[in-house]
Amino acid sequence: MKAVLLATQVGEFSKRLAAEIGIGTKRSA
């Protein structure tokens, strides 16, 4: 159960991180 929760949190975090990186690259481009 903990592993699933951790995986979900990591997935959400990486999604958010990817979105922020995408926004950053769009701004600098």
N, C-alpha and C positions, 0 to 999 in steps of 0.2 A: 504493500500500500504506500509506504513512504517513497519507494523508488518511483512509483507512478506519479506521485505528487511532485517529486523532484524533477522528473522528466518534463512534466507539464510546465513547471515554473521556468525551467531552462528554455523550453520551446517558446514561451511567451517572451522571455527576456531576449532571446536571439531575434525574435520577430521585431520587437521594439528597437533593438540595436540596429537591425538591418534597415528599418524604416528611417531611423535617425541618420544613418550613414547615407541613405538614398537622398534624403532632404538636403543634407550637407553638400553632397556632390552636385545636386541640382543648383543650389545657391552659388557655389563657386564656379560652376560651368558658365 
